[in-house]
Structure formats: structure tokens, C-alpha cells
């Protein structure tokens, strides 16, 4: 089975699940509005628009980027978060209803007025979802600064310390537009870094919205004496890695694609290609051991690797600090519990032997511009050398 066929099957499964989930919400909405049938035509129209909005918006902006395509994209993106919390609430109510059918614990007086109770429950559930998504949107636009001092058991030449400011998963595009990009650049510059690092997913798939909004103009204002470097992420490959890399490099970001640079006669910076490179190009990326084998292991080694799989390989190869992202820590509660099962580190810091790891929750968002249960972040690390 070729790559295109696998993608079509995967996309078909995802789209099928999407429509089934929306049909479940719609059917429960119809039941909930049983006491006010005059609202049903509005429910049908709204549900049809929201169900189609995200795939339609993403498709439309590829051929006609405009305020209309952006509005449709934003609507569908918000609905992803709303869809999740509607399903959680409705399924909880269904469990309650099914339990009552078995054990009959609801008073008969309530059962006799069931239609009106369902209407009130529908209003309350809708209000809860709207408030949750709104608060999550505010949270997604309020990044925190993670400050940490890390001691590296190696000499750094004449340099005793190195101040790194880093971010991952910016997802520049329709959702992460000019305002949030400017906020990122201003915050990074205010921290006065020696070097700026981006651990993949700088671009959110299609680079066209980035070009249309001229987001690279903000990136050109990033300031660090040792430069700005990044590795690729899976979203660069989803949208077309060559075009995304070319755009970023033309706007002051050096992309390390299975490459190493020796900076300030002090430390090595290594950038790995994303794990998805093989899926999209059929060309395997280099292993950590292959990348590090020519290096002087007495010098500090910093690795950018977007997806934090197999941390033990970086430890065994002699990496001193690895910065990753990708997980978003689920982005929406309770999905963080899933990423905790998938990754050894879903977010935050961990040390294995002499190797320090940090997995960032990311600066931007994918899909819904909403974060529940975690904050976006910018990293400000001070490395102390012996």
C-alpha cells in the first residue's frame, strides 16, 4: 500500500469519527430541545456549519485565503474544543440516565417532567461548554515564562554561562497570526537571550497563511548574539517541509536538518529532522548516535528533537540538554492523561544520568485556540558550565 493510499485511509477514518461524534451531539440536542421544537431548524443549521467548518476552512484557505476562509477556520477550530466538552457532558448524562433505567433512583415527580428537565439541562450544558472554551481561549493567549538553571558537567571554553530562550510548537498560521507572533518576539527579546531555539512546528502545516499575513516580518526582529536556530517538526512536513524551511530561513531562522553547528568555540548545537520525515519522504533521518559520533564529547552538546521519543538514545549518545515539544501535554483536559501514557515525559523537566530533558507544552495551539489544564510557555534556561 503506497503512502497516498495510507493517508487517504487515515483521513477517511478521522473524518468518519468526526461526523459520528457530531451526529451524536446533534441527536442529543434534538432530544434536549423536545420542549421547544421551533429551535430545531436553528440547531440543524448550526450543527451542519460547525461540522463542516474546520475541514472546509482548511481547504478553502489553500485556494483562497481571505477573511471568509479565516472566519470558517476559526469557527471550526473553536468547535473542536466545544465538541470535546459537549461529548464529555452528554456521555456523563447518558451514563446517569442509563443508571436510572436500571436502578430507578430519580424521584417520580422529576420523571414526569422529563421533557422540561432535558431542556434546562441542554441550556446548562451549552453554557458550561461556552464558558469553558472561552476561559481556555484566554489561557491559550497567556503564556508563562519557565526559568531554570541547569548545570552542565563540562567546560564551556571561555564561557561560564549560556542563556537560552526557547519555544516549541508555535504553529504560525491562521490561528497564530500577527498579534501573537509579535507577542512571542517581544517576550523573547525582553529576556535578552544569548541564543534563541525553536524545537519544531514553527509553522502550522500550510505556509500560505504565514506568507499572506507576512508573519516573517516579526521573526526578523528576533535578537540574539549567537543567532536563531530551529529543528523541523511534523507540521512542517505535513504542510511541505521545503517551502516552510525556505520561508523561515529567509526570515532569519537557521533550520538544522540533521545538522550540527559549533558555536562560540563553546558548545555544539544539533538539530534533528522530525520523526515524520521518513513517512513523507521515504528517506530515514539520522540517528542521534550518527549525528554525535564526529563530535568532541568533552564539549557541551544541545539537541533539538521535536518529538520526545526514546530519551535513552540521547542519554547514551552523550547529549547534555535535549529540548523537545510536540505533546502540547494534550492541550485540552483530559487528553494530557493520554500523552502521559505515550511519552516518558509529556511536559516539563527530567534528568537521566548526565542528560537533561525538557519537553515544552508549546507556545501556540493546534486546532482549537484553546488550552485547558496547561499553559503555553516560553523557556528561559541558564546553562552553567564547569
FIZAKE-404043 format. One record per residue (C-alpha): y, z, x; residue number from 0. Coordinates in pm, whole numbers, plus 32768, in hexadecimal, padded with zeros to 4 digits. Layout:
BEGIN
rec yy = Y&zz = Z&xx = X&vose = NUM
...
***
This chain:
BEGIN
rec yy = 8000&zz = 8000&xx = 8000&vose = 0
rec yy = 814D&zz = 7F96&xx = 809B&vose = 1
rec yy = 8286&zz = 806A&xx = 80BB&vose = 2
rec yy = 833E&zz = 7FC4&xx = 7F98&vose = 3
rec yy = 821B&zz = 7FF9&xx = 7EAB&vose = 4
rec yy = 8201&zz = 816A&xx = 7F0D&vose = 5
rec yy = 8377&zz = 8193&xx = 7ED1&vose = 6
rec yy = 8360&zz = 80ED&xx = 7D79&vose = 7
rec yy = 823E&zz = 81CD&xx = 7D14&vose = 8
rec yy = 82F4&zz = 8304&xx = 7D8E&vose = 9
rec yy = 8438&zz = 829B&xx = 7CE0&vose = 10
rec yy = 8376&zz = 8250&xx = 7B9F&vose = 11
rec yy = 82D6&zz = 83AA&xx = 7B9F&vose = 12
rec yy = 8425&zz = 8457&xx = 7BD8&vose = 13
rec yy = 84CC&zz = 8389&xx = 7AC8&vose = 14
rec yy = 83AB&zz = 83D1&xx = 79D9&vose = 15
rec yy = 83CA&zz = 8549&xx = 7A13&vose = 16
rec yy = 8543&zz = 852D&xx = 79E4&vose = 17
rec yy = 851D&zz = 8488&xx = 788E&vose = 18
rec yy = 840C&zz = 857A&xx = 781D&vose = 19
rec yy = 84DF&zz = 86AA&xx = 7876&vose = 20
rec yy = 8609&zz = 861C&xx = 77BB&vose = 21
rec yy = 852F&zz = 85CC&xx = 768E&vose = 22
rec yy = 84B6&zz = 8737&xx = 768D&vose = 23
rec yy = 861F&zz = 87B3&xx = 768D&vose = 24
rec yy = 867C&zz = 86B9&xx = 757D&vose = 25
rec yy = 855C&zz = 871C&xx = 7498&vose = 26
rec yy = 85B0&zz = 888D&xx = 74B8&vose = 27
rec yy = 871D&zz = 8836&xx = 7479&vose = 28
rec yy = 86BF&zz = 8784&xx = 7336&vose = 29
rec yy = 85FA&zz = 88B7&xx = 72C6&vose = 30
rec yy = 8716&zz = 89A0&xx = 732A&vose = 31
rec yy = 8813&zz = 88DD&xx = 725B&vose = 32
rec yy = 8737&zz = 88D8&xx = 7126&vose = 33
rec yy = 883C&zz = 89A2&xx = 7065&vose = 34
rec yy = 894D&zz = 88A2&xx = 70BC&vose = 35
rec yy = 88B0&zz = 8746&xx = 70A7&vose = 36
rec yy = 8A0B&zz = 86A3&xx = 70AC&vose = 37
rec yy = 8A14&zz = 86F1&xx = 7224&vose = 38
rec yy = 88D5&zz = 8631&xx = 7274&vose = 39
rec yy = 897C&zz = 84DA&xx = 72AB&vose = 40
rec yy = 8A61&zz = 857B&xx = 73AF&vose = 41
rec yy = 8935&zz = 861D&xx = 7456&vose = 42
rec yy = 8881&zz = 84CE&xx = 746D&vose = 43
rec yy = 89AE&zz = 8420&xx = 7504&vose = 44
rec yy = 89F5&zz = 8533&xx = 7601&vose = 45
rec yy = 8889&zz = 8550&xx = 766B&vose = 46
rec yy = 8866&zz = 83D8&xx = 7693&vose = 47
rec yy = 899E&zz = 83C7&xx = 776C&vose = 48
rec yy = 893D&zz = 84F3&xx = 7845&vose = 49
rec yy = 87D6&zz = 847A&xx = 7872&vose = 50
rec yy = 8848&zz = 8327&xx = 78F3&vose = 51
rec yy = 8985&zz = 8398&xx = 79A6&vose = 52
rec yy = 8907&zz = 83EE&xx = 7B03&vose = 53
rec yy = 8826&zz = 82BF&xx = 7B43&vose = 54
rec yy = 8925&zz = 81DD&xx = 7A98&vose = 55
rec yy = 8A47&zz = 826D&xx = 7B61&vose = 56
rec yy = 8991&zz = 824A&xx = 7CAE&vose = 57
rec yy = 8932&zz = 80E3&xx = 7C5C&vose = 58
rec yy = 8A8B&zz = 8084&xx = 7BDA&vose = 59
rec yy = 8B4A&zz = 8106&xx = 7D09&vose = 60
rec yy = 8A7A&zz = 8026&xx = 7DED&vose = 61
rec yy = 8B03&zz = 7EF0&xx = 7D40&vose = 62
rec yy = 8C4E&zz = 7F6D&xx = 7CAF&vose = 63
rec yy = 8CE0&zz = 80AB&xx = 7D3F&vose = 64
rec yy = 8DEE&zz = 811D&xx = 7C4D&vose = 65
rec yy = 8E6C&zz = 824F&xx = 7B8B&vose = 66
rec yy = 8D74&zz = 81EF&xx = 7A79&vose = 67
rec yy = 8C46&zz = 81EE&xx = 7B61&vose = 68
rec yy = 8CC1&zz = 8336&xx = 7BFB&vose = 69
rec yy = 8CE4&zz = 83D8&xx = 7AA2&vose = 70
rec yy = 8B84&zz = 836F&xx = 7A41&vose = 71
rec yy = 8AFC&zz = 83E9&xx = 7B91&vose = 72
rec yy = 8BAD&zz = 853B&xx = 7B74&vose = 73
rec yy = 8B35&zz = 8569&xx = 7A0C&vose = 74
rec yy = 89CD&zz = 8525&xx = 7A6C&vose = 75
rec yy = 89E8&zz = 8605&xx = 7B9E&vose = 76
rec yy = 8A64&zz = 872D&xx = 7AD2&vose = 77
rec yy = 8953&zz = 86EA&xx = 79D2&vose = 78
rec yy = 8844&zz = 8717&xx = 7ADB&vose = 79
rec yy = 88AC&zz = 8883&xx = 7AF8&vose = 80
rec yy = 88D7&zz = 88A5&xx = 7981&vose = 81
rec yy = 8781&zz = 880A&xx = 794A&vose = 82
rec yy = 86DA&zz = 8909&xx = 7A2E&vose = 83
rec yy = 8773&zz = 8A36&xx = 7982&vose = 84
rec yy = 873E&zz = 89AC&xx = 7823&vose = 85
rec yy = 85CC&zz = 897F&xx = 7876&vose = 86
rec yy = 85B2&zz = 8AE2&xx = 7900&vose = 87
rec yy = 8657&zz = 8B77&xx = 77CA&vose = 88
rec yy = 859C&zz = 8A9F&xx = 76D0&vose = 89
rec yy = 844C&zz = 8ADD&xx = 7775&vose = 90
rec yy = 848F&zz = 8C54&xx = 7775&vose = 91
rec yy = 84E2&zz = 8C41&xx = 7601&vose = 92
rec yy = 83A7&zz = 8B76&xx = 75C2&vose = 93
rec yy = 82D7&zz = 8C80&xx = 7672&vose = 94
rec yy = 837A&zz = 8D85&xx = 7594&vose = 95
rec yy = 8333&zz = 8CB5&xx = 745C&vose = 96
rec yy = 81C9&zz = 8C70&xx = 74BC&vose = 97
rec yy = 8193&zz = 8DE2&xx = 7504&vose = 98
rec yy = 821D&zz = 8E39&xx = 73AD&vose = 99
rec yy = 812B&zz = 8D43&xx = 730C&vose = 100
rec yy = 800F&zz = 8E04&xx = 73AF&vose = 101
rec yy = 8089&zz = 8F6A&xx = 738D&vose = 102
rec yy = 8188&zz = 8F5D&xx = 726D&vose = 103
rec yy = 8280&zz = 9052&xx = 7308&vose = 104
rec yy = 83BA&zz = 8FBA&xx = 726A&vose = 105
rec yy = 842C&zz = 9069&xx = 712A&vose = 106
rec yy = 83E8&zz = 8FA4&xx = 6FEA&vose = 107
rec yy = 855C&zz = 8FAD&xx = 6F98&vose = 108
rec yy = 85AB&zz = 8EE7&xx = 70D2&vose = 109
rec yy = 848F&zz = 8DF1&xx = 7092&vose = 110
rec yy = 8516&zz = 8DA2&xx = 6F38&vose = 111
rec yy = 8667&zz = 8D43&xx = 6FCF&vose = 112
rec yy = 85CD&zz = 8C7E&xx = 70EC&vose = 113
rec yy = 869E&zz = 8B3E&xx = 70C3&vose = 114
rec yy = 87EA&zz = 8BF2&xx = 70F1&vose = 115
rec yy = 8760&zz = 8CC0&xx = 7212&vose = 116
rec yy = 86FF&zz = 8B7B&xx = 72C1&vose = 117
rec yy = 885F&zz = 8AF4&xx = 728D&vose = 118
rec yy = 88FF&zz = 8C2D&xx = 7323&vose = 119
rec yy = 8804&zz = 8C26&xx = 7442&vose = 120
rec yy = 885E&zz = 8AB9&xx = 7486&vose = 121
rec yy = 89D0&zz = 8B0E&xx = 749C&vose = 122
rec yy = 8991&zz = 8C3B&xx = 757E&vose = 123
rec yy = 88A6&zz = 8B77&xx = 7663&vose = 124
rec yy = 89A2&zz = 8A5A&xx = 7680&vose = 125
rec yy = 8AB9&zz = 8B4D&xx = 76D6&vose = 126
rec yy = 89E1&zz = 8BF6&xx = 77DF&vose = 127
rec yy = 8991&zz = 8AA9&xx = 7882&vose = 128
rec yy = 8AFE&zz = 8A38&xx = 7883&vose = 129
rec yy = 8B75&zz = 8B81&xx = 791E&vose = 130
rec yy = 8A5B&zz = 8B7D&xx = 7A21&vose = 131
rec yy = 8AA3&zz = 8A18&xx = 7A8D&vose = 132
rec yy = 8C1B&zz = 8A5A&xx = 7A9A&vose = 133
rec yy = 8BF1&zz = 8B8F&xx = 7B74&vose = 134
rec yy = 8AF9&zz = 8AD2&xx = 7C4E&vose = 135
rec yy = 8BF6&zz = 89BB&xx = 7C7A&vose = 136
rec yy = 8D03&zz = 8AB0&xx = 7CE9&vose = 137
rec yy = 8C07&zz = 8B4B&xx = 7DDB&vose = 138
rec yy = 8BB0&zz = 89F3&xx = 7E68&vose = 139
rec yy = 8D1F&zz = 89BE&xx = 7EBE&vose = 140
rec yy = 8D40&zz = 8B0E&xx = 7F70&vose = 141
rec yy = 8C96&zz = 8AF8&xx = 80C6&vose = 142
rec yy = 8C64&zz = 8C27&xx = 81A1&vose = 143
rec yy = 8C83&zz = 8C3A&xx = 831B&vose = 144
rec yy = 8B48&zz = 8CB6&xx = 83C8&vose = 145
rec yy = 8BA9&zz = 8D56&xx = 8514&vose = 146
rec yy = 8A9D&zz = 8DAD&xx = 860F&vose = 147
rec yy = 8A85&zz = 8DF7&xx = 8782&vose = 148
rec yy = 8948&zz = 8D7B&xx = 882B&vose = 149
rec yy = 88E1&zz = 8DDD&xx = 898B&vose = 150
rec yy = 8839&zz = 8CC7&xx = 8A51&vose = 151
rec yy = 8766&zz = 8D3D&xx = 8B78&vose = 152
rec yy = 87DD&zz = 8C21&xx = 8C57&vose = 153
rec yy = 890C&zz = 8BDE&xx = 8D2E&vose = 154
rec yy = 8A13&zz = 8AF6&xx = 8CA0&vose = 155
rec yy = 8AA7&zz = 8A83&xx = 8DE9&vose = 156
rec yy = 8C13&zz = 8AEA&xx = 8DFA&vose = 157
rec yy = 8C19&zz = 8B22&xx = 8C82&vose = 158
rec yy = 8BCE&zz = 8C84&xx = 8C09&vose = 159
rec yy = 8BED&zz = 8C3C&xx = 8A95&vose = 160
rec yy = 8BE2&zz = 8B12&xx = 89AB&vose = 161
rec yy = 8C7A&zz = 8B13&xx = 884F&vose = 162
rec yy = 8BBC&zz = 8A30&xx = 8761&vose = 163
rec yy = 8C37&zz = 89E0&xx = 8605&vose = 164
rec yy = 8B28&zz = 8931&xx = 853E&vose = 165
rec yy = 8AD2&zz = 88BC&xx = 83E1&vose = 166
rec yy = 89B6&zz = 8804&xx = 833D&vose = 167
rec yy = 8981&zz = 8748&xx = 81F8&vose = 168
rec yy = 8AEA&zz = 86E6&xx = 81BB&vose = 169
rec yy = 8A7E&zz = 85C7&xx = 80D7&vose = 170
rec yy = 8BC1&zz = 8500&xx = 80E8&vose = 171
rec yy = 8BDC&zz = 841D&xx = 7FBB&vose = 172
rec yy = 8C47&zz = 841F&xx = 7E4F&vose = 173
rec yy = 8C1A&zz = 8598&xx = 7E23&vose = 174
rec yy = 8C8F&zz = 8608&xx = 7F7C&vose = 175
rec yy = 8DD1&zz = 8544&xx = 7F82&vose = 176
rec yy = 8F29&zz = 8558&xx = 802A&vose = 177
rec yy = 8F87&zz = 86BB&xx = 7FC5&vose = 178
rec yy = 8E47&zz = 8760&xx = 8036&vose = 179
rec yy = 8E33&zz = 868C&xx = 8171&vose = 180
rec yy = 8F96&zz = 86F4&xx = 81CD&vose = 181
rec yy = 8F39&zz = 8860&xx = 818D&vose = 182
rec yy = 8E0E&zz = 883E&xx = 8276&vose = 183
rec yy = 8EDE&zz = 87A4&xx = 838D&vose = 184
rec yy = 8FF8&zz = 88A3&xx = 836D&vose = 185
rec yy = 8F05&zz = 89C9&xx = 836C&vose = 186
rec yy = 8E48&zz = 8949&xx = 849D&vose = 187
rec yy = 8F88&zz = 890C&xx = 8560&vose = 188
rec yy = 900C&zz = 8A66&xx = 8507&vose = 189
rec yy = 8EDB&zz = 8AFF&xx = 85B4&vose = 190
rec yy = 8F43&zz = 8A54&xx = 86FE&vose = 191
rec yy = 8DE8&zz = 89DF&xx = 876B&vose = 192
rec yy = 8D81&zz = 8967&xx = 88C4&vose = 193
rec yy = 8C95&zz = 8872&xx = 881A&vose = 194
rec yy = 8C52&zz = 8806&xx = 86B2&vose = 195
rec yy = 8AEF&zz = 87BF&xx = 863E&vose = 196
rec yy = 8A67&zz = 8729&xx = 84FA&vose = 197
rec yy = 88F2&zz = 8754&xx = 84B9&vose = 198
rec yy = 88AD&zz = 8624&xx = 83DF&vose = 199
rec yy = 88FF&zz = 85A5&xx = 8280&vose = 200
rec yy = 8A6A&zz = 856C&xx = 82D5&vose = 201
rec yy = 8A67&zz = 844D&xx = 81D9&vose = 202
rec yy = 89D3&zz = 8465&xx = 807C&vose = 203
rec yy = 88F7&zz = 832E&xx = 8079&vose = 204
rec yy = 89D8&zz = 8205&xx = 8021&vose = 205
rec yy = 8AFB&zz = 81E5&xx = 8115&vose = 206
rec yy = 8BCB&zz = 8111&xx = 8022&vose = 207
rec yy = 8C76&zz = 8239&xx = 7F71&vose = 208
rec yy = 8CC7&zz = 82C7&xx = 80CC&vose = 209
rec yy = 8D70&zz = 817F&xx = 812E&vose = 210
rec yy = 8E20&zz = 8154&xx = 7FDF&vose = 211
rec yy = 8EB9&zz = 82B2&xx = 7FF6&vose = 212
rec yy = 8F04&zz = 8289&xx = 816B&vose = 213
rec yy = 8E61&zz = 83D8&xx = 81B9&vose = 214
rec yy = 8E48&zz = 8378&xx = 8327&vose = 215
rec yy = 8FC1&zz = 83A5&xx = 833F&vose = 216
rec yy = 8F8C&zz = 851E&xx = 8325&vose = 217
rec yy = 8E6F&zz = 851C&xx = 8421&vose = 218
rec yy = 8F57&zz = 8486&xx = 8527&vose = 219
rec yy = 901F&zz = 85CC&xx = 8521&vose = 220
rec yy = 8EFC&zz = 86A1&xx = 859E&vose = 221
rec yy = 8F5E&zz = 873E&xx = 86EA&vose = 222
rec yy = 8E7B&zz = 87CF&xx = 87F7&vose = 223
rec yy = 8E97&zz = 87AD&xx = 8973&vose = 224
rec yy = 8D27&zz = 8751&xx = 899C&vose = 225
rec yy = 8D1F&zz = 8666&xx = 8873&vose = 226
rec yy = 8C76&zz = 863E&xx = 8721&vose = 227
rec yy = 8AFF&zz = 85F8&xx = 8711&vose = 228
rec yy = 8A00&zz = 85CE&xx = 85FA&vose = 229
rec yy = 8895&zz = 857B&xx = 85B8&vose = 230
rec yy = 8813&zz = 84A4&xx = 849D&vose = 231
rec yy = 878B&zz = 8536&xx = 835A&vose = 232
rec yy = 86A8&zz = 84B0&xx = 824D&vose = 233
rec yy = 87D2&zz = 8444&xx = 8178&vose = 234
rec yy = 8857&zz = 8365&xx = 828A&vose = 235
rec yy = 8709&zz = 82B0&xx = 827C&vose = 236
rec yy = 86F8&zz = 82A6&xx = 8100&vose = 237
rec yy = 8847&zz = 81F4&xx = 80F1&vose = 238
rec yy = 881E&zz = 811D&xx = 8227&vose = 239
rec yy = 8832&zz = 81CA&xx = 8376&vose = 240
rec yy = 88CC&zz = 80AF&xx = 8440&vose = 241
rec yy = 89FA&zz = 8085&xx = 8360&vose = 242
rec yy = 8A31&zz = 81FD&xx = 833F&vose = 243
rec yy = 8A14&zz = 8238&xx = 84B7&vose = 244
rec yy = 8AFE&zz = 8118&xx = 8505&vose = 245
rec yy = 8C04&zz = 81A4&xx = 8415&vose = 246
rec yy = 8BEE&zz = 8307&xx = 849C&vose = 247
rec yy = 8BFD&zz = 8298&xx = 8607&vose = 248
rec yy = 8D2E&zz = 81C3&xx = 85BE&vose = 249
rec yy = 8DD3&zz = 8301&xx = 853B&vose = 250
rec yy = 8D9E&zz = 83E2&xx = 8667&vose = 251
rec yy = 8C3F&zz = 846F&xx = 8632&vose = 252
rec yy = 8B3C&zz = 8431&xx = 8741&vose = 253
rec yy = 89E5&zz = 840A&xx = 869F&vose = 254
rec yy = 88C2&zz = 8470&xx = 877E&vose = 255
rec yy = 878D&zz = 83AF&xx = 8713&vose = 256
rec yy = 8672&zz = 843C&xx = 87E5&vose = 257
rec yy = 8775&zz = 8459&xx = 88F8&vose = 258
rec yy = 87EE&zz = 8561&xx = 89EC&vose = 259
rec yy = 8941&zz = 859F&xx = 8A8C&vose = 260
rec yy = 8998&zz = 8691&xx = 8BA4&vose = 261
rec yy = 8AEA&zz = 872A&xx = 8B5A&vose = 262
rec yy = 8BE8&zz = 87DD&xx = 8C34&vose = 263
rec yy = 8AE7&zz = 87FF&xx = 8D4E&vose = 264
rec yy = 8A67&zz = 891C&xx = 8C79&vose = 265
rec yy = 896E&zz = 88CE&xx = 8B64&vose = 266
rec yy = 889C&zz = 87BF&xx = 8AC6&vose = 267
rec yy = 88D6&zz = 8750&xx = 8961&vose = 268
rec yy = 87AC&zz = 86A1&xx = 88C0&vose = 269
rec yy = 87B9&zz = 85EC&xx = 8773&vose = 270
rec yy = 8674&zz = 858E&xx = 86C4&vose = 271
rec yy = 864B&zz = 8472&xx = 85D4&vose = 272
rec yy = 85F9&zz = 84F0&xx = 8479&vose = 273
rec yy = 8490&zz = 851F&xx = 8413&vose = 274
rec yy = 84B8&zz = 8408&xx = 8310&vose = 275
rec yy = 84FA&zz = 8301&xx = 841A&vose = 276
rec yy = 8388&zz = 82A7&xx = 8422&vose = 277
rec yy = 8379&zz = 8279&xx = 82A7&vose = 278
rec yy = 84A2&zz = 818C&xx = 82A2&vose = 279
rec yy = 846F&zz = 80CC&xx = 83E6&vose = 280
rec yy = 82FB&zz = 80F8&xx = 8439&vose = 281
rec yy = 8372&zz = 815E&xx = 8595&vose = 282
rec yy = 831B&zz = 82C5&xx = 85F6&vose = 283
rec yy = 8429&zz = 83A8&xx = 867D&vose = 284
rec yy = 83F9&zz = 844F&xx = 87CD&vose = 285
rec yy = 8357&zz = 85A5&xx = 87DF&vose = 286
rec yy = 841F&zz = 86D1&xx = 8856&vose = 287
rec yy = 8347&zz = 86DD&xx = 898F&vose = 288
rec yy = 8391&zz = 856E&xx = 89DC&vose = 289
rec yy = 8506&zz = 85A8&xx = 89B3&vose = 290
rec yy = 850B&zz = 86DC&xx = 8A90&vose = 291
rec yy = 8414&zz = 8675&xx = 8B9F&vose = 292
rec yy = 851B&zz = 85D2&xx = 8C84&vose = 293
rec yy = 860E&zz = 86F8&xx = 8C64&vose = 294
rec yy = 864F&zz = 8817&xx = 8D52&vose = 295
rec yy = 85C5&zz = 893C&xx = 8C8D&vose = 296
rec yy = 869A&zz = 8A2D&xx = 8D57&vose = 297
rec yy = 87C6&zz = 89AA&xx = 8C94&vose = 298
rec yy = 880F&zz = 8A14&xx = 8B2C&vose = 299
rec yy = 8784&zz = 8920&xx = 8A29&vose = 300
rec yy = 8812&zz = 88FB&xx = 88C8&vose = 301
rec yy = 8751&zz = 882B&xx = 87CA&vose = 302
rec yy = 87C9&zz = 878E&xx = 8686&vose = 303
rec yy = 869E&zz = 874D&xx = 85A3&vose = 304
rec yy = 86F1&zz = 871B&xx = 8434&vose = 305
rec yy = 85AB&zz = 8789&xx = 8391&vose = 306
rec yy = 852A&zz = 88DA&xx = 840F&vose = 307
rec yy = 83B6&zz = 888F&xx = 841F&vose = 308
rec yy = 82CD&zz = 890E&xx = 8534&vose = 309
rec yy = 83C0&zz = 89F8&xx = 85E0&vose = 310
rec yy = 82B1&zz = 8A56&xx = 86D8&vose = 311
rec yy = 82CD&zz = 88FC&xx = 877A&vose = 312
rec yy = 8437&zz = 8938&xx = 87DB&vose = 313
rec yy = 83DA&zz = 8A91&xx = 885F&vose = 314
rec yy = 82BC&zz = 8A09&xx = 8931&vose = 315
rec yy = 8396&zz = 88EC&xx = 89BA&vose = 316
rec yy = 84A1&zz = 89DD&xx = 8A38&vose = 317
rec yy = 85BF&zz = 89B4&xx = 893E&vose = 318
rec yy = 86BA&zz = 8AD2&xx = 8949&vose = 319
rec yy = 876C&zz = 8A93&xx = 87FE&vose = 320
rec yy = 8706&zz = 89B3&xx = 86DE&vose = 321
rec yy = 87F6&zz = 8970&xx = 85BE&vose = 322
rec yy = 8762&zz = 88DB&xx = 8480&vose = 323
rec yy = 87B7&zz = 88AE&xx = 8312&vose = 324
rec yy = 8712&zz = 87E2&xx = 81FF&vose = 325
rec yy = 868E&zz = 88FE&xx = 8127&vose = 326
rec yy = 87D8&zz = 895D&xx = 8077&vose = 327
rec yy = 8703&zz = 8A95&xx = 8035&vose = 328
rec yy = 86AA&zz = 89E9&xx = 7EF0&vose = 329
rec yy = 881E&zz = 89CB&xx = 7E92&vose = 330
rec yy = 87D4&zz = 8A41&xx = 7D2E&vose = 331
rec yy = 8725&zz = 8B89&xx = 7CDE&vose = 332
rec yy = 85F9&zz = 8BB1&xx = 7CC5&vose = 333
rec yy = 85A9&zz = 8A7F&xx = 7D9C&vose = 334
rec yy = 85E5&zz = 8B4B&xx = 7ED7&vose = 335
rec yy = 8494&zz = 8BF1&xx = 7E9C&vose = 336
rec yy = 83F4&zz = 8A99&xx = 7EC1&vose = 337
rec yy = 84A8&zz = 8A45&xx = 8007&vose = 338
rec yy = 843F&zz = 8B99&xx = 808F&vose = 339
rec yy = 82D4&zz = 8B33&xx = 805B&vose = 340
rec yy = 8306&zz = 89DC&xx = 80FB&vose = 341
rec yy = 83CC&zz = 8A41&xx = 8231&vose = 342
rec yy = 8395&zz = 8B56&xx = 832B&vose = 343
rec yy = 850D&zz = 8B91&xx = 8316&vose = 344
rec yy = 85B7&zz = 8B20&xx = 81D5&vose = 345
rec yy = 8709&zz = 8BA4&xx = 823E&vose = 346
rec yy = 87A4&zz = 8C7B&xx = 834B&vose = 347
rec yy = 8744&zz = 8CEE&xx = 84A7&vose = 348
rec yy = 85F8&zz = 8D26&xx = 8552&vose = 349
rec yy = 8591&zz = 8D59&xx = 86BB&vose = 350
rec yy = 843D&zz = 8CEC&xx = 873E&vose = 351
rec yy = 840A&zz = 8D50&xx = 88A8&vose = 352
rec yy = 8542&zz = 8CE0&xx = 8963&vose = 353
rec yy = 8597&zz = 8BD6&xx = 885F&vose = 354
rec yy = 86A1&zz = 8C17&xx = 8759&vose = 355
rec yy = 8694&zz = 8B5D&xx = 860D&vose = 356
rec yy = 8797&zz = 8B40&xx = 84FD&vose = 357
rec yy = 875A&zz = 8A86&xx = 83B7&vose = 358
rec yy = 889D&zz = 8A4E&xx = 82FB&vose = 359
rec yy = 88BB&zz = 8A42&xx = 8182&vose = 360
rec yy = 89A8&zz = 891E&xx = 81BF&vose = 361
rec yy = 8B13&zz = 88D9&xx = 8172&vose = 362
rec yy = 8AF6&zz = 87DE&xx = 8056&vose = 363
rec yy = 8A0A&zz = 87AC&xx = 7F33&vose = 364
rec yy = 890C&zz = 86A7&xx = 7ECF&vose = 365
rec yy = 88FD&zz = 8645&xx = 7D5F&vose = 366
rec yy = 89B5&zz = 8752&xx = 7C9B&vose = 367
rec yy = 8AFA&zz = 87D1&xx = 7D37&vose = 368
rec yy = 8A74&zz = 892C&xx = 7CEC&vose = 369
rec yy = 89DF&zz = 8A49&xx = 7DB8&vose = 370
rec yy = 8935&zz = 8B75&xx = 7D1A&vose = 371
rec yy = 889F&zz = 8C86&xx = 7DF4&vose = 372
rec yy = 8930&zz = 8C13&xx = 7F42&vose = 373
rec yy = 8A7C&zz = 8BAE&xx = 7FDB&vose = 374
rec yy = 8AE3&zz = 8A77&xx = 809C&vose = 375
rec yy = 8B2D&zz = 8ACC&xx = 8206&vose = 376
rec yy = 8BCC&zz = 8A6A&xx = 834F&vose = 377
rec yy = 8B34&zz = 8AFE&xx = 848B&vose = 378
rec yy = 8C05&zz = 8B97&xx = 85A2&vose = 379
rec yy = 8B19&zz = 8BF7&xx = 86BF&vose = 380
rec yy = 8B7D&zz = 8C84&xx = 880E&vose = 381
rec yy = 8A76&zz = 8C48&xx = 8919&vose = 382
rec yy = 8A7E&zz = 8D3C&xx = 8A3B&vose = 383
rec yy = 89D9&zz = 8CC2&xx = 8B7D&vose = 384
rec yy = 8953&zz = 8D99&xx = 8C95&vose = 385
***
